[in-house]
Amino acid sequence: MLYNIIIGPIEYILQVVFYTFYSITFNNVILSLMGLSLTVSFLTLPLYNRADEYQKLERDKQRAMEAGVKRIKKAFKGDERFWVLSAYYREQDYKSIYVFRSSLSILLQIPFFLAAYHFLSHMTSIPDSLFRTSDQWLTILGYHINVLPIIMTIINLMSGVVYSVGMRWKEKWQIFVLPLVFLVILYNSPAGLVIYWIFNNVFSLVKNLVVRYRKEQQTKEICLILSYMVGLHALWVMVETGCKSSDIIGQKQGGIPVFICVFLVYNLQIYLLWHKAKFHEMPQKPEMKNWTFREMLLKEGVLWIFVGCYIPLSVIAASPLEFLQTSVHEVGELLSCPLQLYGGMFFIWFNIIFLLMPQKYKGMFNRMLSVCISLCIYNFFLWDNKNGILLTNLRYETSIIYGQTKIMLSCVCFPVAIFGLALLLERFRRWERTLMGIVLTGICAVVFFQIYSIKNVMDSGEQRISSAINSNEEEDSKVLYFSQKGQNVLVIMLDRAIGAYVPYIMDEKPELIEAFDGFTYYPNAISMARCTNMGAPELFGGYEYTPEAINARANETLKDKHNEALQVLPVLFDEAGYQVILADLPYANYSWNSDMSIFDKYKRMKAYNLEKNYNAMNNAVLDDFLQQQAFVGYGLFKTSPYFLQYFIYENINQQMSDSFNKAFYASYQMLGNLENMTEIDAGDRGYFIEFNNNLTHEPCELQLPDYTYSLSERVDNSAYYIPTFYIVDGRTMKFKNMEQIMHYHVNMAAFLKLGDWFQFLKDKGVYDNTKIIIAADHGRDLAQFDDMLINEELDTEAFNCLLLYKDFNSHGWHISEDFMTNADVPALVADGVIEDAVNPFTGNPVSAFNVYEKRAMVTLSNNFAQDEGNVFDTSDAPWYRVKGNILRKENWVKVSD
Amino acid sequence: MEEGKNMRMLIYIDPGTGSMLFAAALGIASTVHFLCRKVWMQIKYRIPMTHSGEAEDVGTAENQGIIIFSEGKQYYSSFKGICDELEKRRIACEYWTMDDGDAILKEEYKYVRCIYIGSGNRAYARLNLMEAGVCLATTPGLDVYQWKRSSRVGEYVHIFHSIDEGLAYRMLGLDFYDTILLVGDFQERYIRMVERARGLAPKKMKVVGCPYMDELLTKKNAGIDMMADERKKKTVLLAPSWGEESIFHTLGEELLDALLDSSFDVIIRPHPQSLIVEKAMIERLQKKYSADKITWDLSKDNFVSLMKADILISDFSSVVFDFLFVFEKPVVYADAHIDFSVFDSAWIDEPVWKYQVMKEYGHFLQKEELPQLDRILQDIIERYSTDEKIKNFMRDTWQYQGEAAVKIVDYLTETGE
């Protein structure tokens, strides 16, 4: 906690700086390190100068007292010497504590060093060998020599020579001995770290040279010009990155017009702020000094509550139960990291900077804080971008898109807003404190209300979860039984598994064709919805449970119809004498955590929550730091100017957040553990096994080449070439962003895990007598296939669910171009196993192909969280009717209202 | 491993910062040592950490006015006159003493409340919590040693209990007083020199005379007749200071032998401090020099001995000025090799005033003169007369003779107002 409060804010700022440089230098690590070093050095320079001033004062004072102290020390001994010396210091207005004052500024630099060191030595997000090994650039007689530490020492010694001019040897020796000591100590450090120190030393050398040869003015000018150029370049890259976000949906990039716009607007802004508003003269105005420290604290409080509490809560409040799926059970736990980090930033560091800064700037700092608060609120509320669904790791489900026009508009509006807000605050200066008080009270009131309502939802959610978990108390580690002599039917739902990936998966890992021996792949398959609550019922219950059919039964609750769909096949097979084994059926009893107690009434059936167990295990192992830190980044992202938001999201928050999420790991573990859960029954009673796994629902970058994930090692694919597209049989799949790459990774991992399990089943002799259906409830609109982009609102990839079918004793790898839907799954399952299968709840035949004439009514609605009512509210998006080849645009017909 | 890394980081810095951190570390180490020592001293001497606090009964400034603080009965002469004057003017005030044998406690004052505040740390604890408009004292070293300034005292005023240039106290003796009441104008010059040497703000100063000398003079005038009959033989008073550099050590037994051989009656009055730190030596000398003509005066009050004596042999004691100014008798002084480094006078470049004066108005006794001591002393006594020069000097040095108590009370009441 102390680290989070004191060092955490600095480390966070350093991370932001580093990743910004990393992006604007087009991923050049050395330039990024240089940028970081220069920034840290510039940030600590005022502290350094302050320390120098204090130390000079201290030195002068000591010198003035030297004779007196000497006289006293010579004349007195023991306690009397102490008494007289203390009194002498007192009358000289010198407190021994002043040593701390003169050391304070220099000591304050230590957190900067610590933060930089901690950050650089723990950097795994950038897979560069510079951060892992020493340089070993030279090899002489078989010995590797690290050159960088030697360069570092030479620069340090040079810097020492300049710094120590005019000093006595007594003072000089430590300056020259220390670098040599550090050479020995740091000799084997990772090269990246040494490069960072080298830049620090270069800065120190330049600074000493500047001081020595009194070139401050010229240096300041050069620095200003350089900063201006770097700043402009950074701005350009940031804005352009945002503009590029729209490239994914085919819009053109901003290019030169955006740059010109940015260039003009910012030069105008600098001109206005500097020359017209004469902000640099404002500290001299008497009313600028009319502030109090209490006012500062009030403003810091507003900022703290807003960014550290209000914004995270606004996210949690949107879907509190999703956060319950992590190990967090209290709102406070979710807020602790942003509150600590922002608390440290505002209450500790802002005040330290404030206290150390020269008096004349304090008024301006106070003003800037007001403008900063106003801008945060302004950006958060007025420049909100509709980014889609936010996951618990605070990444959006899909790539976010920022419109060029709005970006350019925000480029213009932002400086105007700064200027306007500053003027407004100046004009109503005397109301400022009252206004801040009102804002603080208002935010606090909303925050309390949010906490109260979140707590209520979480408490009720917890009860549901605990009842869901309790339902499989008697769980055995061997839960999946296969009959050696009888027939087994296995239905696997892979949530969000994308059918179109299969050719690429099989192309990359041809061994999977053998592993999936006997399967038929249906590339021309769709689900009739794009989310689980609407897409899963049809998978388990057939055509009577498509969104259209469910909505037709308007007198029954969605929950009942969903539960009924889940029970269709289990009841059929139970009645047919099969041992039914069920696990993690999606959204059972409309619980996020699959309340399998809906099967309690069927005494012979066995129902489990397998993923949840792995989730609980993960919770014990993992801390929530990443998720909590994500709230810090989210605060920065949402309060930034609109034109920077995309850059921050993609280039900074992305780097700082781990792609790991717990739900992924639980599913990954469960799928990897199927073999251990499997037991072979030598008897002839058949088994019906049906389970869901979410691995394909939780995109995550995995370790190449085997698509694995380990908690102990961070994913580092730097050694592997990741193409931006993948062509199989003339069809191109794009890998333009991490979202696309990660989806592919988890799909591949699922195939690999299942492949291993199937091999195990083969080895145990229970493969041929097992019918297997692998299907997904929906796909994902990732815009990876040009032929799937039907129009601006419809990416068929969102509906192209995975559908694989293996009959008993089937062999080979088959592809069927038949138009299929995941509602065909029950019919495929029952085919040849249960004759004339009839839905036990409706009495209608399960096999219902003909009823629908191979036509599917697809809803584009994204109302994934609806858990109440009788019909799906699909008013957010249109319906389409489709049949035949799903890649043909003409086969998709929009259904008018 | 991780800790090791952090440690490496902590010490790895550029030269400027390294040097600063190095200096900071040393400074902090010495500061921590200093602060620890301070806390220890405060525990050792049981001094409150802060100077303000709840005053005890004695310190309630019902007397927001005047409190006189005396270290003990030896300062009777300094404060008696002042208390009498305050009583006379019906000014309510308090007299705090650390000595339960202090004769002033027995005075039946109506307006001056005399309080024994205990001794040692107990007394200091009370002093440090004192609440008063003005506090008058002769004690040097305020806020240097155990006696700390109380934040509830408006003004600390010092008066001298003898005549010297004001620099005869141990270092910083007067620095934390607000006001110094002077015996004569000449003192201001010296005190200001020290103030300048230490870069201190000038203190308030006012010449008021010396109540101690006034009291001594009064006593002397009253005692002349009383002593007249007792004077048969000429008497020499040997009143040295104490310590390694005093004449007991520098001239030692040779001087005592010479005095024994002389025609004078001898009164030996060791310094009170000698009776504590040089007790064995004094006892040995007492045994050895116990002839009838030698009297060992170990009493607290030196008045009788001063009255009896016709000539004084001393080294660096202020008693020489008592003798010279009040009793108007000659003085012989010996080179006592006093170490001035502990005194305020060590801060100025000029020779010590007292030596200059004694050189002018006394006889410097050297070791070679001891065989002729009797004759020398006889000569000095015969030749000595209080001429105009010494009278002028006396007038300049000791101002407001007989008026000190009035002047001091005037000042105290003005300040109170």
Interface residues (C-beta under 8 A of the other chain):
Chain A: Y48 A51 D52 Q55 E58 A64 G68 R71 I72 K74 A75 F76 D79 E80 F82 W83 V84 S86 A87 Y88 R90 E91 Q92 S96 I97 V99 F100 S102 S103 I106 L107 Q109 I110 F113 L114 Y117 H118 S121 N156 S159 G160 Y163 S164 E171 Q174 I175 L178 P179 V181 F182 I185 L186 S189 W197 N200 N201 F203 S204 K207 N208
Chain B: K5 N6 R8 M9 L10 I11 Y12 I13 D14 P15 G16 T17 G18 S19 M20 L21 F22 A23 A24 G27 I28 S30 T31 F34 L35 R37 K38 M41 K44 D143 V144 Y145 R170 M171 L172 D175 F176 R198 G199 L200 S341 V342 A346 W347
